Amino acid sequence: MSKLKNVPTFKNEDEERNFWSKQDSTEYVNWKKAKTVSFSKLKPSTKTISLRLPEFILDEIKMIANKRDVPYQSLIKIFLKERIDQEFKHSVK
């Protein structure tokens, strides 16, 4: 592997985001030596979306959420995350 480039110093997150959106990270980071880290106290960014659902589906989700004693919107996020993980697990094989 050739010598890695030095990562520049950034003035702010926008500048860094812009930089990485146009660069190949393998020129700056040896991913084979990378280690997984967990930022357990970091709250993920969220984005509000509008989602149209048939009423019967929303009613069913609310019934399940009520049984589990969780907010229905949280349950939707849980269901989506479980399905996404399942898709990625199958696509890796």
DOFIMAR-403165 format. One record per residue (C-alpha): residue number from 1; y, x, z. Coordinates in nm, 4 decimals, always signed. Layout:
nr py px pz
NUM Y X Z;
...
END
This chain:
nr py px pz
1 +0.0000 +0.0000 +0.0000;
2 +0.3450 +0.1318 -0.0849;
3 +0.6168 +0.1819 +0.1737;
4 +0.7594 -0.1439 +0.3027;
5 +1.1272 -0.2243 +0.2586;
6 +1.3464 -0.2593 +0.5679;
7 +1.4424 -0.6143 +0.6593;
8 +1.8225 -0.6389 +0.6543;
9 +2.0319 -0.7575 +0.9465;
10 +2.1623 -1.1088 +0.9013;
11 +2.4895 -1.2620 +1.0223;
12 +2.3309 -1.6028 +1.0836;
13 +2.0245 -1.8164 +1.0154;
14 +2.1645 -1.9536 +0.6895;
15 +2.2014 -1.6025 +0.5509;
16 +1.8481 -1.5151 +0.6589;
17 +1.7061 -1.8393 +0.5164;
18 +1.8793 -1.7700 +0.1852;
19 +1.7448 -1.4145 +0.1782;
20 +1.3813 -1.5130 +0.2415;
21 +1.3953 -1.7963 -0.0095;
22 +1.4496 -1.5363 -0.2840;
23 +1.2284 -1.2492 -0.1634;
24 +0.8597 -1.1688 -0.1683;
25 +0.7776 -1.1162 +0.1990;
26 +0.4888 -0.8819 +0.1142;
27 +0.7499 -0.6221 +0.0186;
28 +0.8793 -0.6337 +0.3789;
29 +0.5823 -0.7305 +0.5959;
30 +0.2252 -0.6018 +0.6061;
31 +0.0553 -0.9395 +0.6559;
32 -0.2840 -0.7747 +0.7085;
33 -0.1529 -0.6355 +1.0383;
34 +0.0264 -0.9555 +1.1393;
35 -0.0796 -1.1301 +1.4573;
36 -0.0625 -1.5001 +1.5330;
37 +0.1923 -1.5925 +1.7987;
38 +0.2615 -1.9189 +1.9714;
39 +0.6056 -2.0440 +2.0642;
40 +0.4773 -2.3077 +2.3046;
41 +0.8199 -2.3965 +2.4435;
42 +0.9880 -2.4195 +2.1043;
43 +1.0572 -2.7769 +2.0035;
44 +0.9939 -2.8278 +1.6315;
45 +1.2804 -2.9487 +1.4175;
46 +1.2545 -3.3084 +1.3147;
47 +1.3922 -3.5051 +1.0261;
48 +1.4461 -3.8778 +1.0186;
49 +1.2817 -4.0587 +0.7298;
50 +1.2566 -4.4163 +0.6210;
51 +0.9028 -4.5379 +0.5666;
52 +0.8129 -4.8834 +0.4452;
53 +0.4822 -5.0132 +0.5744;
54 +0.3167 -5.3478 +0.5308;
55 +0.3708 -5.5489 +0.8498;
56 -0.0014 -5.5803 +0.9194;
57 -0.0402 -5.1999 +0.9207;
58 +0.2537 -5.1569 +1.1563;
59 +0.1147 -5.4308 +1.3814;
60 -0.2232 -5.2569 +1.3916;
61 -0.0613 -4.9215 +1.4711;
62 +0.1381 -5.0841 +1.7514;
63 -0.1799 -5.2401 +1.8962;
64 -0.3575 -4.9030 +1.8956;
65 -0.0512 -4.7327 +2.0446;
66 -0.0342 -4.9959 +2.3166;
67 -0.4031 -4.9380 +2.4043;
68 -0.3384 -4.5630 +2.4241;
69 -0.0117 -4.6153 +2.6125;
70 +0.1914 -4.4067 +2.3674;
71 +0.4940 -4.4983 +2.1556;
72 +0.3828 -4.6200 +1.8133;
73 +0.6031 -4.3657 +1.6332;
74 +0.4349 -4.0854 +1.8279;
75 +0.0967 -4.2266 +1.7318;
76 +0.1962 -4.2254 +1.3634;
77 +0.2904 -3.8566 +1.3957;
78 -0.0427 -3.7824 +1.5643;
79 -0.2355 -3.9635 +1.2905;
80 -0.0433 -3.7832 +1.0170;
81 -0.0975 -3.4420 +1.1772;
82 -0.4710 -3.5044 +1.2217;
83 -0.5033 -3.6048 +0.8567;
84 -0.2998 -3.3080 +0.7353;
85 -0.5177 -3.0702 +0.9378;
86 -0.8272 -3.2360 +0.7925;
87 -0.6957 -3.1908 +0.4370;
88 -0.6189 -2.8229 +0.4943;
89 -0.9596 -2.7631 +0.6498;
90 -1.1311 -2.9112 +0.3427;
91 -0.9082 -2.7326 +0.0919;
92 -0.9834 -2.3881 +0.2408;
93 -1.3555 -2.4150 +0.1722;
END
